[in-house]
Amino acid sequence: MKPLSGLHVVEVAGSIAGAYCGKLFADQGADVVLAGEHRLRRHEALYLHAGKRLAKEITRNDVDNADPKNADPKNTDLDNADLKNSDPKNTDPKNTDLDNADLKNADVVITSSMPEPLTPSTPRCGSTIDVAISPYGTHGPKARWKGTDLTDYAAGGHLYLYGDPDREPLRGPANQPAYAAGLFGFIGAMAALLVRDRTGQGQAVDVSHVQAMAALHQFTLIRYLLTGDVVRRMGNRYTGQGQPNGIYPCADGWISIAAPLDHQVEFVLAVSGLDHLMDHPDITSVQDFQLQPELLDNGLIAWLADKSMAEVTELFQTMRIPTGPSLNMLQLLDDPQLVARGFFGPMAGAPPAVQAPKPPFTITATGSDGAQNWTPPANTTRPLAGLRVLDLTRVWAGPLCTRILSDLGADVVWVEAPWSRGGREIPQSVVQSARYFVDDAPAGCQWNRNGHTIKYALGKRSLAVDLTTDAGHDVLARLIPHHHVLVENYSTRVMPQLGFSEAKLHELNPELIYVTMPGFGRSGPAEHWVAYGSSVDSHAGLSSLIGYQDQTPWKGGVAWPDPIAGLHATSAILASLWDQQTTGAGGRTIEAAQFESTVAAVGDRIVEAQLDGVQVPGGNREPRYLVQGVYPCTGDDAWIAISLPDQAAWNVVTAMAGEVLANVDPDDHDAADAALGRWTATQDATELATRLQEVGIVAAAVATAAMVLADPHLLARGAFTTVDQPAVGGFTAPTTPITFAATPLADVQPAPTLGEHNESLLRSFGFAPEEITELQATGVIAVNPPR
């Protein structure tokens, strides 16, 4: 189904971020008109502009000066086109003009730019939503700074997490910061539309790539805030908890293994014949392998050397260890799971054999149209005010989705197991490896002091209930009719085993929006595979896009599929809510598989591989720039990212650097890198980035967690919020990185303690006092973990 078929969107050609925002609208049925000459490369344009109508001869000023509700064509000279005979799938932007009606009737106008900044648009009247997406946003001290995806990674704190600790930091997959910013642009636009359709008023929505990246850390920032630990790159592995948690060579390719839990590591040791390592003097717990990674890696690599990816994947998945082959862009086209689910299809304007990913989520009607489920309170400007959400999610992707819903004003009830936050006691080895307990000490009631849990539970309410019991099953069944959305990211077996199949959920609430976020989808040969973002990334091809020139593939430092899946799921929910609010549509099922969400976000690279062959990563270099790299600066592990698009930019830097760059040919990238490194090694990274930006050169210091949290630009944009958190004290976390001109985000409240709202929630939904007392006495609901 196409829930946005009633929307009209004008996308002013700009960056990949704006193009992906527009694509999300087009994929869900909106009429999207692309205006102006785009600067995307062929494979990017083919993928990102598919399904849009193409127009020419429009500028930002044309859009700014057009009143969307003004019927007088004299306000614009773009009224001479006849689009009746235009091909809606045409990929040539010179074939049509933009009809005046496209501007007059625009629900959303998307503008974007990269590397150039965006100038804030002229305030508009009427009901149009103006979305602006740019590297640093349209306001703040660095609003005029230029940016590339390399500097997005750098300034947002992600670049510091990728690569070898003894080498320069390594860029993550190209264009991913832009995809994330495009997703936030879409979420902001849909939230503003929900408000507009109640109030009649449009508004501006501003998204910054760098702020988006700063918001999409799993634990980098909280580890610094709670323990002072500065997370840095850990080599060719995931920069986080668990060992093994990386990519390993097999006889026929590379495999991704993610085993952060004790029982998972114990199985790996047993099956590989490495359990004797537990007798090593430096190993007192399996968590200690993270501090001594070579102990496990050396033996594991030797054991894998004569085994195929398929046999290891089957063995480990049988034992519920997230594992999968590490694929490149062309291999994804033949992945059995994606083939079975028909995830690839042809694109208009491309050669017939070229395939591209289909939309990253599906929305299915459940046959209950005609009723209005969610009715927001009158006169509220918070997009999701009055929306009640049951949150059954865990880890990162799902909790991020529901945290955004909470920030947009929804009442989110986190339905968690009494043991979800750990036991009453926690080994010090786990505390040391996790590094998200205050001062690396549990200090009692540790289950309420877990920084990762707190970050994604901010603003939510907690119902701690044992759903494996009949009584717990009854509790959830009685809550479902009172809620509008239910979100879970379990493997596909869990909800049916708990007694809550899709059919059962819609039987309990025909108007429910049910969101399931399985790792690989609800059908296909990998349907029952377990997944973490740090195993899916390599399987979805991200590792094939990362690597030093002399070493590839490379594991991502961030479990990127988690936030990408979370943002796609949020997008699908908002699209469904708009459909409900405007048409009276009823229940929906949203399927947002993490694997497919991630593959959709590299769709342009999959098209590129089919047109031009698989591209080998070039470290921090980028074909569209004359010189680009990451260079050392003064201080411990201090670096600067610089992007020079052409000879003119090189000449500007040469004039600043003087003799060290004299007579260096920038066409010799190795020589240029060496010379730039000699110059930057004598400079402070932050000061040099500022000086370079002042003369129009794209540059950014490679930010650590401490630098991100202290960045004046991010602080000016309200990128962080601090709450007084029970059992912790002051707790700072990123806010949802969308600036609304007229729609305030919800005031962020502290995260709930375990089961904090058990009684108040159950009372509000009709449970009698004696029922609640019985649930407490039998341990079905709890405020402490079981002993």
N, C-alpha and C positions, 0 to 999 in steps of 0.2 A: 504494500500500500504506500501511497505518497501523501503523508500528512500535511505537507506544506504547499499543496497544489494551488492554494488561493493566494499565495504571496508573489509579489513582483519585486525583484531585486535588481539594482544597477550596480555592477562592479566596475569601478574605474581601474583600468589595467595598471598593475603595480608590481607587487612582489609575490613570491610563492605563498606567503602567509595570507594575503588577500585572496589569491587564487584558490587556496584550499578552503577558506571561509566560504567563498562563492560556490565551490564545488559541493560542499555539504548542503547548501541550500538546493542546488540543482539536483543532487542525488535524491532528495526527498520531495521532489516535484515542484519546487518553486520555479517561476519563470525568471531566469537570470540573463540579463543583457550585459555583455562585456563591451565596455566602451574604451576606445583609445588604443594606441599601439603598445603592445606588451613587449617586455624585454626578456621574456623567458626563453630558454633554449627549446629546441624542437620537441624533445621528449617530455619536457616539463609541460609545455603548452598542450600537447596532445592529451596528456593524462588529466591535467588540472582544468582544462577548458572544455572537456567533453560535456555535451548536454547543454551548453550555454548558447544563447544567440549572440552573434558578433556584430558590433557596430564600430563606426569610425568617427573621427572628427569631434571628439569631445574632450574637454580638459577639466581639471579640478574646478576652475572658476565657473565653468558652465553648470556643474552640479551644485556648487555653493550658491549660485545666484538663481537657481530654479526653485520656485515655490511649488512643492509637490501638490498643493491644493489649488493652485492658480490656473484657471482655465484660459488665461490670455496668452496666446503663443508669442506675443511680442517680447516676453521675458527671455526668450532664447531663440537663437537662429537655427535650432536643430529640429525644425518642424517639417522638413521637406522630404522625409523618407516615407516610402510605402513598404512596410515590412510584411504585407500580406503574402507576398510570393517568395519571401526569403526562406532559405533552408535553415531550419532550427538547429541542424547539426553541422552547419558550415563552419569550417575552422579557419577561413580566411578573413581576418579582421577588416579587410578593405572592401568587402562585398556589400555591406549595408551601412546606412546611416542610423543614428539613434533618433527614433521618433520622439516628438515632443511628449507624446503620451507616456513614454517610458519614464520620463522625469516627473511629469505631473502626478503619476500614479505610483511612484516608487514607495514601497513600504520600507525598504532598506537600501541605503547607499553605502558601498564598501570602498574605502580608499586605503591604499597601502603603499609603502615605499621601502626600498632597501637597495643600496646602502645609504641613500640620502634620507635625511629626516623629513617628517611631514610638518608642514605649516598648519597650525590650527585653522579649521575651516570657519567661515563666516557663520555666526549663529543663524540657524534656520527656523522658520516658522512651520506650522502645520504638524503633521503626524509622522513624518519620515524619521527613521532611526538612522543616524549617521555613525558608521563604524570606521574608526581610524586605527590602523595597525602599523607600527613602525619600530625600529630597533630600540629606541629609548622612550617612546611615547611623545605626546605633544605638549607635555608640561613637565617641569622639574629642571634642576640645574644642568642636566646633560641633554635636554630636549633637542638641541641643535647638533648633537654628536652624530656621526655616521656609524654604521655598523654592518658587519657581515656575520655569517653564521659562526665563523671562528671567534669573533669578538663577543657574540651572544653567549657562546660556551664559556668564554673567558670571564666576562663581567658577571655572568650569572652564577659562577662558582662551580661549573661542571667540568671545565677543562682541566682543572687541578686534580680531578679524580680519574682521568684516563691516562694510561701509558705506564712506562717503566719508571720507577722512582729514581733511577740513576740517569735518566735522559729527560729531554724536554717533554712537557705534557703533550698529549696527543688529542687532536680533534675527534669528536664523536662523529657519527654518521652525518653526512652533509644534509642540510636543509631541515633537520629535525627541529631546531628551535623555531623555524618559521611555521612548520606544521602545528606545533604546540600553540604558537601565538594565533594561528588561524582558527584553531579549535576554541580558544578563549574568546576570539572575536565572534564566532558563531554563538557561543553560550551567552555572551553579553547581548548580542542582537536579539536572540530569542527571549531572554529575560526582559529586555526593554519592550519588545513587542507585546508580551503578556501584560505589562503595565499600560502600554498605549491603548490596547484594546479595551481597557477598563476606563481610562481617563481621557482618551482622545489625543493625548499629547506625545509627540516624539521627543527624542533627546539624542545627545551625542554619547558615544561609547568609545573609550580610548583604551588600547591594549599595547603594551610594550613587550617586545621579545625578551629583553633582559629581565624585566620583572617576572615574566612568566617562567623563565628558567630558574630564577631565584626561588619561586614558589614550588618548583617541582623537584625538590630534594626530599629523599625519604627520611634520612636521619643525620645528614651532614651538619645541619645547623643546630639541631637539638643536642648532638653529642658535644659540640663546642660549648653551647650554653650551659649544659648540665655538668660537664666534666672537664672542660677546657681542652678536650682532645680535638686536634686539627686533623681531620681525615684527609689523606692524600693518596695518590695512586699506589696501587699494590701490585703492579705488574700485569701479566696477561691473565687476569682473573677479575671477577666482580669485586669492586671496592666496597666490601661490606662483610657481614657476618657469614660464617660457615666455611668449611674446608673439607672436601673439595667443593668449589663453586666457581668453575671456569670452563675453558675449552681444552680438550685433550686430543692428541692425534691417535686415530685408529688405523687399521691396515688400509682402509679405503677412503679416509677423509677424517674430518674433525667431528668431535662429539661434545655436546654441552651437558654438564652434570651440575646440579645444584642440590647440595645435601647439607643444609644448615642445622638440621635437628640431630640430636644424639643418636637416636635409633637408626637414622639414615646413614650416618657415618659408620656406625657399628656394622651395618650390613655391607657397606663398601669394603671395610677392612676384612670381613669374614670371607666374602666371595672372591676377593683378589688375593687371599693368602697373606694379608698384611697385618693380621690381628696381633702378631708379635710386637708390633710397634707400640702397643700399649705398655710394654715393659721398659720402654726407653726412659731414662732418668728425667728427661724434660717433659714427659707426658704423664699427667695425673688425671686428665679428663680428655675426652675427644675434642672438647673445645680448644685444648691447647695446640692442636694442629694448626690453628689459624696463626699462632705465634711462631710455629715451626713448620711452615707449609712444605718445605722441600722434603721433609721426612716422609710425608704421605705421597707427594707428587712423584718423586723418583720411582717408587715402587709401582704406583698406579699407571704411570706412563709405560713402564716395561710390561705390565700385565695386559694393557690395551693394545700393544703394538701388533699382535697377530690376530686381533679380533675385528669383526666388521661393526660398522655403526649400527646396523639393524639388530644384530644379536645382542649387543650391549644395551641398546635402547629397550628391547623387549624384556631383557632380564631385569633391568633396573625399574622400568615402569611396572612390572609385575610386583615388585617390592615397594611400589608407591614412592619412588625417588624420581623427582622431575628430571628427565633426561630426553635428549633429542638430537638428531643430526644437525650439524652446523652447515647451512646451505648458502649458496650464492644466489644472485638474482635470477639466473636462468634455471637453476635447480628448483627454485620455488614453483616454477610452472609445472613441474612433474611431481611435486609433493603429493603423495597418495591422499592425504587428508583434504588438501585444497582441491584436488581433482574430483574427489568423491562428492564434495559439497558444491561443485560447479562454481568456484569462486572467481574464475577468470573468464573474461569474455572480450569480444572485439570492441574497437572504438571507432566511431565515425572519424573519417579523415586520415586514419592510419592504414598502412598496408593490411590486407585481410588477415594475414597470419599473425599479426601483432596482437597480443592479449594484454589486458590490464585488469587489476583487481576490481571487483564489484564493491558496492558500498560496505563500510566496515561494520554495519549492524543491520539487523532486520527488524521491522515493526509489523506485527500481525494483528489484525482485528480479531476479536473474540466473539463477535456476533451480538453484542449488546448495545449497539448504537441506538441513540434516541433519548438517552438520559444524560443529565448533567451531573457528573460526580463531584468535581471540585468547584466550590463556589467561594472565591476569596472574599474577605470582608470588604465592605464598601470603603472608598476613599483611602485606600492604602497604596503606597508607592513601592512597597517591597514586593518584588515579583512573585514570590511563592508564599506570601502570607496566607495562612489558613490551610496550607497543604500539609497533610499528615503522612509521614514516611516511616515504614518499618525497615530497619537497616539490619540485615543478617550477614553483613559482609565482614571480611577479615583481611589482615595484612595491609595492602596498600591500594590497589586499584579500586576496589569497592569502597573502602573508607574514604578515599579521596573524592569519589563521586558524591557520596552522601554528605561529606563535609561541605562541598560546594553548594549542595541543595540547602543545607543549614544556613550558610552565609547569605544565600538569596532569600532567606526568610521562612523556610520550611521548618515544621516541628518534626525533628528526626528522633525516633526512638530506636536506640541501639539494643537489639535483642541479642544478648551475648550469653554464652555458657558460663556457669559459675567458675569454671576452670580456664576460661579463655585468656586470662591475663597471667597464667602461671600458677604454681602452687604457693603454699604458705611459706615455704622455704625455697631459696634459690642459691645454687652453688656459686661461690665467688668466681669460679672460672667462667661461668656464664655472664656474671656481672662485668667481668673484665673484657670479655669478647664483645658483648653487646654495647657497652659504653653509653647507655642512655638512662642510667640511674644517677641521681644527684651525687656528685663526688665519688662515683663508682662504689656506692654502698647502698644496699637495699634498705637498711635502717628501719626495719619493721614495715608492715603493711606494704611490702614491695609491689603488690599487684596494683596499688593505686599510685605508684611512683614511676611507672614505665613511661619514659618520655615519648616513645613512638606511639603508644596507645593514646596518650594525652593529646598529642598533636592532631590526630585525626578524629578524636572524639569531642573536640571543642564545640560547644554549643548544642550538643546532643543530650538526650536523656537516656539513662541506662535501666534496662530491665534484664536482670540476670536470671535466666530460667533454663532448666534442664529439659531440652526438647526431646531427649531420648526416652522420657517417661510419658505414660499416658496422660498424667495430669498436666505436664508441660505442653504436650500436644494440644490439649484442650485450651490452655491459656492462649496459645498463638491463634488457634482456630477462632476463639472469641474476639481477638483483637483485629483480625484481618478485615471484617466487615466495616470497621470504623476508620480504615486508612485508605489513602488514595494510591499509594505507591509502595511496592515491596521490592527490595533490591537484595540479591544474594550473589556471591561469587564462589560458590562451592563447585566441586567437580559434579558432573551430571548425575551421579548416583545418589547424592546426599538428599536432596529434597524429596524425591519419591520414597527413599528409605525412611524418612521422617514422617511420611504420610501426607506430604504436601506436593503432589504432582501439579502440573500446570492446570489440568482439568479441575482438580480439587480446589485450587486457589480461586479460580474464576467461578466455581460453584459457590464458594463462600462469599465472594464479592464480584459480581459480574462486571462491575465498572473498574476493577483494579487494573492499574498499570503494573504488570509483573516484569521485572528486569532480572534476567539471568546472565551472568558473566563467566561462563565456563572457560577453561583454558583454550579448548580447541573446538568448541561447538557441540551441539546436541545430536550429531550424527557423524558418520564417517569412521574409518578405522582407528582414529585417535580420540574418539569421543570420550573414552574413559581415562585417558592419560591425565596425570596430575602435572601441574605447571606452577612455576614461579616465574616472575618477570626475568630473572637472571638465567633461566633456562630457555625461555621463549625467544629472547633477543637473538641468540645465535641461530636458532632454528628458523626464525623469520628473516634471516639474512643480514642482520645488522653487523655482525662480526666481520662479514666479508667486505664491508664498506669502511672498515677501520684498520689502520696498520701503519707502522713506519715503512719507509721505502724498502728497507731490507728485512722486514718481518711482518707477515700477515698470514692469516686473519688475526684479529685482536679482540679480546673480550671487552665489552663495554663496562665502564666504571660505575654506571648507574643502571638499575633494572628498568630501563626505559619503557618496555611494554606495559608496565603497571600504570604510569600516569597517562600514557596514550590511550589505553583501554578505559581508564576512569573518565577521561575527558570525552571520549566517544559515547560512553554510556550516559553521561550527563547530557550530552547533546541530544541523544535519542529521547530521553525523558522529557526535555523541554519541548522538543518538536511534538511529542505526543500530547503534552499538556496544552500546547497552543491549539492543536486539533480538537481536543476536548472542549476548550474554552470557546472556540469560535464556531464549532459545528454541532456541538452536543454529542460528539462521538463518545462511545463507551469504552469498555475494557480493551486493553492492548497487552500483547506479550512482546517484549524487546529481548532479542538475543544479541549480545555483544561479546563475541569470543575474543579473548586476548590475542590469540595468534593472528586472527584475521584483521583485527584493529591495527596491529603492528605492520602487517604486510601492506595494508592499504596506505600506510604512511610512508612507504618506500615505493609506491606505485610508479612514480616518475622514473626511478632507477631501474625498475623491472622493464619498463618500456625502452629505456636507454640501452639496456643489455641486449634486447632483441634487435634494435636498430643498428647499434654500433659495437656490440660485443661486450663482454664483462669487463668492467674497468677495474684495474688494480689500484688499491689505495696508494696515494702518494704522500703519506704522512700528513702534514698540515698544509700542503700545497693545494691549489685550486686552479683548474684550467682557465677560469674566466679572469684570473688575476695574473699580472706579470710576475709579481713576487708576493708570496704570502708565507708566513711562518710564525713560530713561537721562539723567542730569543731570550737569553739570560739577562738578568739585571742584578744590581747590587743587592746583597742580602741573602739569607738562607732560602734556597729553592724559590727564588723570585724570578718571574718571567713576564714578558710582554708579548701580546699577539698583535701583529701588524699585517694589514692587507693593502697592497699597492696595485691598483688596477692597470696602470699604464706608465709610459715613460715620463709623462708630466708629473705623476705622483712620485716616481723615483727621483726626479730632478729636485723636487721640494725637499725630500729627505736628504739627498746628497748635499744640498745647500746647508742643512742643519748640521749634518754630521762632519762635514769638512773632509779632511785628508783621508780619513779611514775608508770612505766610499769612493774617493777619486779614482778614476780609471777602471772602475769595476763595471763589467758588462752585466746588466740585469737579465739579459737573455741566458746567461750562465747561472742558473738558479743556485747551484752549489756554491759558486763563488760569491753570489749576492748574499746568501744565507750566512756564510762565514764572515763576510765583512760587516753585515748588520749585527751579528752576534758580538763581534769585537767592540762595536760602538755601544750597543745597549748594555754590555757588561759593566760599563762605567756609569750607568744611569739608574736613577730610582724609577721603578716601573710606573707608579702612579703619577709622578710628576712628568715623566716622559710622555705617557699617554695623553695627559692634558695638553702638553705643548704641541704634540702632533695633531690632536683634534682641533686645536686653535688655528692651524694652517690647513685644515681640510683633509688630513690623513686619517684613515680608519685605523684605530689602535685602541687597545684596552689592556690594563694590567690583568694578569691571570689571578683572579680573586680566590683567596682562601675563605673558609667559613667566616672567620673574624672580619675579613674585608667586606664580604657581602652584607653582613649584619650592620656594619658601620657606614655603608655607602650613602653619602649625602643625597644622591639622586633617589635611591630607593626609599630612604626615610622621608623625603619630601613627597613622594607619591603614596605614602601610607602603606608601604609594602609589608609591614610587620605590625603585630598587635601583641600586647602583654596583658595577661590575666593573673589574678591571684589564685593560684591553683592549690586546692587542698592537698596536704601532705607534701607539697613541693615548695610553695611560695611563688615568687614571680616567675612566670613562664612566658617566653616569647616565641611566636610562630608566625609564618607568613600568612597574609590574608589572601583571599581570592583575587588574582591580579587583573581586575577589570575596574576601570573608573567610569562611573555613570554620572552624567551631568545632573540628573534629577532624581535618581533612584538610589537611596542609601542602602548599603549592605547592612545586614543585621549586626547589632552590637555583639561582638564575640563574647560568649560566656565561658567560664571554666568547663573543663571536661568533667563528666560525672565520675564519682567513685563507683566501684563495683556495686551494681544493684541499688544505687542511690534512690532511684525513683520507683522501686518496686511497688510500694504501697500506694503512692499517690496515683500512679498510672492505672493500677488495677482498680482502684476505687472509681476513677474517672470513667472507666469503661464498664462499670456495673458489677464488679465483683463485691460480694458481701464481705463484711469484716471477718466472719468465721471462715470463709473460703480462703482469705488471705492468710489467716493464722495457720490454717492447715497446710497451705503451700510452704509457709516458712518452717513449720515443725518437721515436715517431711523432706526438707532440703530441695524442693522443686524450684523455689526461688531462694536467693542467697545474697548476702552482702560480704561474705568472705569465701575464699576458695575452699573446696572440700579438703579435709585432712588426708 
